[in-house]
Amino acid sequence: MSKINVRSPYFVNLQGTTLLSATIEIKIYTGTANTSWQGSPQYTLTSTVVNKNINFEISELIKDYIPAAFNGTYPSPTSASDDDYTAVYVDYKLSEVLTTGPLSPVYVFGIRAFYGYGYFEEGANPQLLQGYLQSNTTILKSDDDALRVPVDNENTTSVAFFNKGEQIYVWTPTAGLKIIDQIQYVSTASADVDNYRERVIASGGTFENNPCIQEFLRNETIYPVDEVIVNAVEGVTVLNIENISECKYTPYKLTFINKFGAYQDLWMFKNSKLAMTTEKDKYKSNILNNGTYETYNAQVRLLTKNANQRLTLNSGYYPESNNEVFKQLFLSDKVWIEYKNKTLAVNIENNNIDYKTSLTDSLINYTIDISFAFDTINNIR
């Protein structure tokens, strides 16, 4: 079964010497796949033939029905969020009119549509049908935080976690999952627990942040995983996991939607700088009163004033094989940061990325400017 990646065009093409016109009705939904036409379509498109061809481009319409709103909890069959999923089902009904008259409608059911995209070199209607939904096989993470491996539930056989050669956990796919759970975030942790502090709080305890606890966290890896083996339709993929201990700076986790339509974590380990830019609208006020005015009254006054905060992040040293990950981060239109125990939406402010190589740059560090995707002063009305 084909797959739609909604950030790239997806064409339904019809052609024929006797073709006059065609209509496509598109049904977008969650839940389980339909086997018959259900309810009313969200879209009905009609086109006449041009050069014996009709092309319906439908991915942009489907994209509007995928919320992809990450709240810090990764989608799972037990997830309570209604807007964090990045995939939907699509049915469509094709009705052709030939010179000899209308044909019986053709139905297509249960096409999976992901919030992904293909590159130009991958051609029209890119599929991306692999099971492992990341491009990198070396993953760097903070040593006190959970590892999550996004996989396609339909195209993956198993995911095995190892530490020092010992198998510690094996995941196998679940049959009959709803479309919003087709991407599984396989981990030894629960969906909403990332680190030791969150594990304590989730279990009803009180986390006491003191020097002894910090020393313990620096010397103990809470989720000890150094290798993951993914068995999927593309074969066996071996992931090398590097657990990074950073004592000097505060690491920040960015989560973005990658080209496969999955949430992917990327850690920025080194120095960060917080800055703020203000914006204001001014006007001139009439302060004259009975032919005079008080010098303490402002003639030029502020109508509105707000600000936007931004962070400059440094990645720390990444292997050259992770250049593709930074490429997909820069191409993502949905990015979040874990900041002061909150998941906040951000925008990547850099317009350019210079790919670095170990040959020319020796140690590869990326500096990324992000801005928080909201005004500093709450002005939501």
Solvent accessible surface area in square Angstrom, and as a share of the most:
residue,aa,sasa,rsa
1,M,160,0.71
2,S,42,0.27
3,K,1,0.00
4,I,0,0.00
5,N,3,0.02
6,V,1,0.00
7,R,77,0.28
8,S,11,0.07
9,P,72,0.45
10,Y,18,0.07
11,F,79,0.33
12,V,11,0.06
13,N,64,0.33
14,L,20,0.10
15,Q,128,0.57
16,G,30,0.28
17,T,111,0.65
18,T,58,0.34
19,L,7,0.03
20,L,84,0.42
21,S,23,0.15
22,A,1,0.01
23,T,31,0.18
24,I,0,0.00
25,E,36,0.16
26,I,0,0.00
27,K,37,0.15
28,I,6,0.03
29,Y,33,0.12
30,T,58,0.34
31,G,20,0.19
32,T,82,0.48
33,A,46,0.36
34,N,30,0.15
35,T,125,0.72
36,S,54,0.35
37,W,64,0.22
38,Q,88,0.39
39,G,63,0.61
40,S,84,0.54
41,P,40,0.25
42,Q,62,0.28
43,Y,50,0.19
44,T,82,0.47
45,L,55,0.27
46,T,98,0.57
47,S,37,0.24
48,T,94,0.55
49,V,45,0.26
50,V,100,0.58
51,N,135,0.69
52,K,119,0.50
53,N,54,0.28
54,I,3,0.01
55,N,89,0.45
56,F,8,0.04
57,E,61,0.27
58,I,0,0.00
59,S,2,0.01
60,E,104,0.47
61,L,42,0.21
62,I,0,0.00
63,K,52,0.22
64,D,111,0.58
65,Y,89,0.34
66,I,6,0.03
67,P,44,0.28
68,A,0,0.00
69,A,41,0.32
70,F,12,0.05
71,N,82,0.42
72,G,18,0.18
73,T,33,0.19
74,Y,2,0.01
75,P,8,0.05
76,S,25,0.16
77,P,76,0.48
78,T,127,0.74
79,S,31,0.20
80,A,102,0.79
81,S,25,0.16
82,D,125,0.65
83,D,65,0.34
84,D,5,0.02
85,Y,32,0.12
86,T,7,0.04
87,A,2,0.02
88,V,2,0.01
89,Y,13,0.05
90,V,0,0.00
91,D,0,0.00
92,Y,21,0.08
93,K,40,0.17
94,L,14,0.07
95,S,31,0.20
96,E,33,0.15
97,V,56,0.32
98,L,35,0.17
99,T,84,0.49
100,T,124,0.72
101,G,22,0.21
102,P,109,0.69
103,L,85,0.42
104,S,92,0.60
105,P,57,0.36
106,V,79,0.45
107,Y,93,0.35
108,V,38,0.22
109,F,51,0.21
110,G,10,0.09
111,I,3,0.01
112,R,17,0.06
113,A,0,0.00
114,F,0,0.00
115,Y,6,0.02
116,G,0,0.00
117,Y,16,0.06
118,G,15,0.14
119,Y,43,0.16
120,F,195,0.81
121,E,145,0.65
122,E,78,0.35
123,G,43,0.42
124,A,84,0.65
125,N,41,0.21
126,P,10,0.07
127,Q,51,0.23
128,L,21,0.10
129,L,77,0.38
130,Q,48,0.21
131,G,0,0.00
132,Y,10,0.04
133,L,0,0.00
134,Q,13,0.06
135,S,47,0.30
136,N,7,0.04
137,T,63,0.37
138,T,22,0.13
139,I,16,0.08
140,L,11,0.05
141,K,4,0.02
142,S,12,0.08
143,D,16,0.08
144,D,20,0.10
145,D,14,0.07
146,A,8,0.06
147,L,8,0.04
148,R,17,0.06
149,V,0,0.00
150,P,1,0.01
151,V,0,0.00
152,D,0,0.00
153,N,12,0.06
154,E,101,0.45
155,N,26,0.13
156,T,7,0.04
157,T,91,0.53
158,S,18,0.12
159,V,0,0.00
160,A,11,0.08
161,F,1,0.00
162,F,33,0.14
163,N,35,0.18
164,K,181,0.77
165,G,68,0.66
166,E,117,0.52
167,Q,97,0.43
168,I,76,0.39
169,Y,82,0.31
170,V,64,0.37
171,W,26,0.09
172,T,83,0.48
173,P,52,0.33
174,T,72,0.42
175,A,101,0.78
176,G,70,0.68
177,L,22,0.11
178,K,108,0.46
179,I,0,0.00
180,I,52,0.27
181,D,12,0.06
182,Q,6,0.02
183,I,8,0.04
184,Q,17,0.08
185,Y,27,0.10
186,V,4,0.02
187,S,14,0.09
188,T,55,0.32
189,A,19,0.15
190,S,62,0.40
191,A,28,0.22
192,D,86,0.45
193,V,13,0.08
194,D,11,0.06
195,N,29,0.15
196,Y,55,0.21
197,R,54,0.20
198,E,29,0.13
199,R,106,0.39
200,V,31,0.18
201,I,88,0.45
202,A,71,0.55
203,S,93,0.60
204,G,71,0.68
205,G,36,0.35
206,T,127,0.74
207,F,39,0.16
208,E,119,0.53
209,N,105,0.54
210,N,42,0.21
211,P,112,0.70
212,C,106,0.63
213,I,44,0.22
214,Q,61,0.27
215,E,89,0.40
216,F,87,0.36
217,L,22,0.11
218,R,91,0.33
219,N,100,0.51
220,E,82,0.37
221,T,51,0.30
222,I,27,0.14
223,Y,11,0.04
224,P,58,0.36
225,V,1,0.01
226,D,46,0.24
227,E,61,0.27
228,V,0,0.00
229,I,45,0.23
230,V,0,0.00
231,N,50,0.26
232,A,15,0.12
233,V,99,0.57
234,E,84,0.38
235,G,32,0.31
236,V,97,0.56
237,T,24,0.14
238,V,77,0.45
239,L,0,0.00
240,N,70,0.36
241,I,6,0.03
242,E,65,0.29
243,N,50,0.26
244,I,49,0.25
245,S,60,0.38
246,E,30,0.14
247,C,88,0.52
248,K,162,0.68
249,Y,71,0.27
250,T,85,0.50
251,P,34,0.22
252,Y,32,0.12
253,K,11,0.04
254,L,0,0.00
255,T,2,0.01
256,F,0,0.00
257,I,2,0.01
258,N,0,0.00
259,K,10,0.04
260,F,8,0.03
261,G,0,0.00
262,A,0,0.00
263,Y,3,0.01
264,Q,4,0.02
265,D,37,0.19
266,L,6,0.03
267,W,20,0.07
268,M,1,0.01
269,F,6,0.02
270,K,69,0.29
271,N,53,0.27
272,S,34,0.22
273,K,134,0.57
274,L,88,0.44
275,A,41,0.31
276,M,103,0.46
277,T,69,0.40
278,T,64,0.37
279,E,130,0.58
280,K,104,0.44
281,D,80,0.42
282,K,122,0.52
283,Y,93,0.35
284,K,155,0.65
285,S,23,0.15
286,N,135,0.69
287,I,34,0.17
288,L,106,0.53
289,N,98,0.50
290,N,148,0.76
291,G,67,0.64
292,T,80,0.46
293,Y,124,0.47
294,E,83,0.37
295,T,128,0.75
296,Y,174,0.66
297,N,57,0.29
298,A,54,0.42
299,Q,96,0.43
300,V,75,0.43
301,R,89,0.33
302,L,86,0.43
303,L,123,0.61
304,T,75,0.43
305,K,98,0.42
306,N,26,0.13
307,A,9,0.07
308,N,46,0.24
309,Q,53,0.23
310,R,93,0.34
311,L,4,0.02
312,T,39,0.23
313,L,1,0.00
314,N,31,0.16
315,S,0,0.00
316,G,1,0.01
317,Y,129,0.49
318,Y,10,0.04
319,P,45,0.28
320,E,74,0.33
321,S,67,0.43
322,N,2,0.01
323,N,21,0.11
324,E,51,0.23
325,V,3,0.02
326,F,0,0.00
327,K,55,0.23
328,Q,1,0.01
329,L,0,0.00
330,F,41,0.17
331,L,80,0.40
332,S,13,0.09
333,D,72,0.37
334,K,56,0.24
335,V,7,0.04
336,W,22,0.08
337,I,1,0.01
338,E,48,0.22
339,Y,23,0.09
340,K,154,0.65
341,N,101,0.52
342,K,131,0.56
343,T,37,0.21
344,L,41,0.20
345,A,43,0.33
346,V,5,0.03
347,N,78,0.40
348,I,33,0.17
349,E,86,0.39
350,N,40,0.21
351,N,147,0.75
352,N,123,0.63
353,I,40,0.20
354,D,116,0.60
355,Y,114,0.44
356,K,56,0.24
357,T,44,0.25
358,S,66,0.42
359,L,164,0.81
360,T,109,0.63
361,D,58,0.30
362,S,79,0.51
363,L,111,0.55
364,I,5,0.03
365,N,35,0.18
366,Y,10,0.04
367,T,70,0.41
368,I,0,0.00
369,D,48,0.25
370,I,0,0.00
371,S,9,0.06
372,F,5,0.02
373,A,50,0.39
374,F,91,0.38
375,D,61,0.32
376,T,58,0.34
377,I,104,0.53
378,N,125,0.64
379,N,59,0.30
380,I,152,0.77
381,R,255,0.93
